Amino acid sequence: MEKTGCVVVGGGPAGLMLGLLLARAGVQVTVLEKHADFLRDFRGDTVHPSTIRLIDELGLGQEFRRLPQSRLQSVVFPVPGGRPVTMGDFDALRPPYNYIAMMPQWDFLNFLAAAAAEEPGFTLLMSHTVTGLVRDGGRVRGIRFRTPDGSEDALEADLVVATDGRHSLLRDAAGLAPKEYPVPFDTWWFRLPRHQAETGPVAGLIPAFGPGEALVALSRTDYYQMGYLAPKNAGARIRAEGVEGFRRRIAALRPDLADRMDAIGSLEDLHWLDVRLDRLLSWHINGLLCIGDAAHAMSPAGGVGINLAIQDAAATAAILAPALLRGRVAPADLRRVERRRRFPTVVVQTGQRLMHRAVFGPIMAGKRSRFPAAALFLARNVPAVRSIIPRFIAFGPRPEHAPAFARRAEPRPQPQP
């Protein structure tokens, strides 16, 4: 059985960022991803200022900004019979961290993987499916996995980090159980075309509400990414109504987009997200640590899941790199990571639970068909609210910086011949 310093299971944002940071510390790190590539649609694609700042500290800012992306600079709520209310204006933040970058997640993951591949201690194994843990004397010693040709193998490591998402196989194998919080809705993602006359700067995130349902629209260069929110267990109703019924619901919520409903060819064009909000009671056992969605599944409210996971990765690398270089990671080291990241997780999840209770719960129950008037009044008339909300979304309660060992200076532009 081969051995490495750290095995990271899951090639998402947290897994690849952790792999990059640890490799820059000189740790031998192997990341396993079960898919053959990163091309999966309707994954989280918001890169917040806290993450952009971290990328700058890694010396990768210029390359990151060359990736195809658009800028989300405001969250606007329409008000029937009145002028729209801007709930969050990121442009008011200090440049260059005054926007949320919107890009396909596969571009972001390929970017992180390419940066990590430049480090001699980094290995990325695609199409490798982890099947279980290797244990010895009450400690996790590595992982078992299936290779692309179907053969079984194992890899020993000083530490296993689970970044394999809200349905984490490894946290189940370790017997780590999350505490679940009620969520009043699920989301169905789909696309609608954006007409040529509508192209231009991203206008922001625009929601629409109706009794028992809601719709969010994110502008892209040539399409709108739409999220339809319906009560939990509404899948049977949506299937029974069929595609025509779904089209009617979307057109009623957004009459201005009714002319392009035929872009929803069938219900197969919808991507269902089982929205969860949970948090592990303990994030680790001896030899294994869970971070990101594997430790705390987030609601899409605020779009902060990716960035909270990346902050987890930064803290994990800063705290554990010295122990990994020594080849001895103790449970006390893992507790330090959990203690540092539990606080911001609790704060963000508490905010999401309040939003569920005050906004989405009543709407999904049919008791309300619009955003609370009191919140709109505060956003419109209290400047402090307009400044606090975007900063909280942009940076969160405890943003992490790149560890000193991972920082690099930006390359200077080459003179043109």
N, C-alpha and C positions, 0 to 999 in steps of 0.2 A: 504494500500500500504506500503510495507516494505521500509526501508531507509538504505542507505550505504553512506560512505564518498565520494567515487569516483567510477563511473561506466566507465569501459573501454570497448568499443565495437570493437571487432576484436582480435582474439587470434593469431596474427602473431608475428614476432620478436619485433616490437615496443610495442604492447599491453602487451605481457607477461613480457618484460623487465620493462615497466612502473609499472605493477602490482607488480612485485618483489620489485622494489625500494621503492614504496610507502608503501607497507606492512612492509618493514624493518624500515620505519620511524614511524610506528605505526598507519598508516591510514587504516581504513576499506575500502577495495577495492574489487570490483567484476568485473571480466572479463567475457564477454559473447562471445562465439564462435559458429557460426551457424552450423559447421560441427561436426560430432561425433568423429573425430580423426584428426590428422595432416597429414595423409598419402595422400599427393597429390604430384605428380611427376612434375618435371621441374619447380619447384619454385626456387627462388634465393638461392643458397647454398654456397655463399662465405662469410666467416667470416674474416674480415680484422683485421690487427694488432690493430687498434684503439678499436675494440670490444674485442679482446683477452685481451688487457691491462685492459679494464673495468672489464672483467670477473675475472682477477687476483685480482683486487682491491676489488672485492666482496668476495674473499676467495674461489672461485670456480674453480681456474685454474687447479688444479690437476685432478678434476673430468672431466672437459672439455677436457683435453688432453687424457683422457682414452677413449673418444668416438671414434668410427671408423671415420677416416679422412685421407686425404692425404694433401700434402703441395704443393701449387702453388708457385714456386720461381722465375719464369721468364715468360715474354711475348715475344715470338719469332716470327719474321716475316720472312717467306721464301722470298728469292730474286732469280728470275729466272736467271740461269747462274752465280750466285754468292753465297757467303757464307751467311747464315741466319744472321739477325740483331736482337739483343736483345734490345727491346725497354724499358723494365723494368726488372731490376734484384733486386728482393726483398732481396736476400741473402746479398746484400751490406748494408742493414739496420742493426741497432744495435740489437743483440739478446736480449731477446728471441722473439722480435717482427719483425722478418725478413722473414715472409712468410704469405701467405693467406691460411687459413684452408679451405679445400673443404670437405663438408659433406652434406648428405641429410638434407633438411630443417626440416623434421619431427623429426630427431634425435636432432637437436638443439632446436626445440620448446619443445619437451618432457623434455629435460634437463632443460630449463628455468622453465617450469611448475612444475617440481619436486622440484626445489630449492624454488620456490615461495610457494608451498604447505606446506613447513616447517614453514611458518610464520602464526601466528594465525589469522591475520586480512585479509588473502587472500582467496578469493573464485573464483573458475573457473567453469563456467557453460557451458558445451558442449551441442551441439544440441539445442541451444537457439538462435532463430532468432529475431533480433531486427526489429521492424516494424515501429517505429516512435518515436517522442519526446513527452515528457510531458512538457507543458508550463504553466506558471502562472504569470500573471502580467508583461509580456514582458521578462521573464527570463525562460531559460530551467531549469526544476526541476527534470528531470529524463527521463527514456525511457520506451517505450512499447515493449513487446516482446512476442514471441510465444514459448511455451514449447515443449518438445519432443512429448507429447501426443496431441498437437494441440490446447491446451487451451491458452487463452490470459491472460497476466498479465502485471504489471507495477512495476517499481522500482524507488524510489525517491533517489536523490543524490545531494550532494553539488556541484558536478561537473561531467559533462559527457565529456569523451575524445573519439573522433572518431579516431580509428586506423584501419578502415575497408576498406582500400585500395583505388586504383585509381577509382573504381566505387562506392565510398562511398555513402551509402544511407543517412547517417546522414548529410553530408555536403549539399546534395540536399534538405533534409527536412529543413535545416536551411537557405536555400536560399543563400549559399555561392558559388559563381561562380568562376571557375579558368580561368586564362589567358592561352590559349593554344599556343604552339610553333610548327612549322611544323616539322614533322619527315619523312624522306624519305623512311623508310623501316618498314616492319613487320618481325617477326621471327617465324620460324617453328622449334621446338625442336624435337629431336628424338635420339635414341640410336643405336650404332653399336657395335658389340662384339669386344673385344680386345683379340687377340690370346695369348695363354700361353707364347709364346716366346717373346711377347711384354710387359709382365708384368715387374714391377720394379718401380722405383721412377717416380713420375709425371714429365713429360717432360716440361710441361708448357701449355700455351694457344697458339694454332697455328692457324692463319687465312689463308684463301685462297680466292683469288679474281678472278672474271671474269666479263665480260661486263654485267651490269645489275643485278649482284648477288654477294654474298659472302658467305663464310662458315667459322665457327669457330669450333674448336675441343678442348675439354677439356678431358684430360686423367683421367680415373678412374681406380680402381684396375682391373676390368675385363670387362670394356666397355669404349667406348668413348661417351661423351655427345656432340652431334652435334647441332649446330644452323645454319639453312639456312636462310640467309637474302635476301629478295626480295622486290621490290618496293611496296609501299602502293597500296592496291587494286589489288594485284597479285593473290588473292585467286582463282578467277574464272579461270585464266590461269593454275594454278597448278592443279585444279580439272579437267580441260579439258584434260590436258596431261596425267593424271592418274598416277598410281604408277610407271609404266615402264618409263614414261618420267621423273619423279622425280628421279628415280634411275640413269638414264643416266646423269642428271645434277650433281648429287653428285659425281658420278664416274669421270666425266670430271674435276671437281674441285679438287678431291683428288684421282688420279689414284692409289695411294698406298693402298687405301681402297676399290678398285673396286671389290675385291674378296668376299666381304661380303654384297653386296647390297640386297641379298634375305632376310636379317634381317628386311628390311622394307617390311612387309607383305602387307600392304595396306595404303592408305592415312589416315586411322583411327589411325595409329601408330604415326602420327605427332600431336604435340601439338602447336596450333597457339597462338602467343602472339601479341595482338594489341598494338604495341609500342606507348606510349604516352609520351609527355613531357609537363607538365603544372604546374601552381603554383597558389594557391589561392591569390586573391587580399587582402583578410583579412582571417586570420586563425581561427577567433573566433567570437562568439556572447556571450551575457551575459549567462553564465552557460554552455557553450559548447566550446571545443577547438579541433581543428583538427591537427594531427601531422602525420609524415610519409607520405606514398603515398596518404593518404586522403588530405594532405595539398599540396603535390608536387609530382606528378607522375614523375618517372625518366626513362630515356632511359637505356637500358642494357649496353650501352657503358661505360666501366670501371667497371661494376659490383658493383656499390657503393650504390645501393638503400637500401639494408638491413641495411648497416652500417650507412648511413645518418639517417635512421629512428630510429635506436638504440641511436644515439647521441641525436636526438630529445627527446627520452624518458628520457635519463639521465638529460638533461637540464630541462625538464618539472618537473621531480621529485624534483630536487634541488630547483627550484624556487617556486613550488606550495605546497610542503609538509607542510611548516609552516602554510599557509593559510588554508589548508585542516584540519589540526589538530585543528585550531580555529573554523572550521565550517563556514568560511566566505571567499569565493573566489570572488574577485572583478574583473571587466573587466581590471583594471590596471594590475593585476597579470597576466592575460592571454596575455596582450600586451607585458609584459616583456619576456615571452617565445617566442612570435613571433619575437620580435626584436633581441633576441639572435640567433635564428636559421634561420632567413631569410638570413642573410649575407652568411653563408656557403652554403645554398641552392642555392642562386643566383650564387655564384662562381662556384659551381659544374655544375649547369645547363648551365651556359655560356660556360664552357669547353665542355660539351656535344653538345651544339649547334654549336660550332666551328668545332667539329669533324664531325657532320652531314653535315655541309656546305663544309668543305674542303676535306673530305674523302668519306663518304657514299653517299652524294648527287650526285657527279659526277659518282661514280661507279654505283649507281642505275639508273642513266640516260643514262648509256652506254657510257659515255665520257671518262671513265678511267677503267682499269682492274687491277690496282695494287695500293699499298699504295704509297702516294706521295714521289717521289725520294728525295725531299729536306728534308723531315722529317727523312727518313732513313739515309741520309748523316749526319744530326745533331746527330742522335742517335749513329751513328758509330764513329764519330770523335770528338764530344764535350762531355767530361766527365760530365760536369755539367748537361746536359740534361738527361744522364743516371741515375743521382742521384736524380734529381728533380721529374721526372715522377713517379718512384716507391714510393717515400715518399708522393707525393700528393695523389696517389691512396690508399696508406696504411693508412694514417691518415687524409687526407682532410684538409681544411683550418681552421677548428675550432674543433678539437677533444675534447670531454667532458671526464671528470673524474667522478668516482663514488662519490656521495655525502658522506660526512663524516658519516652520520647516517646509511648508507648502507654498509659500509666497514666491513669486517670480516677478521680475520687472517686465513691463511691456516691451516687446521688440520695437526698435525705432523704425519708422518708415524708410524704405530703401529709396535712394535718390533715383529719379527717372533719367534714363540715358538721353 
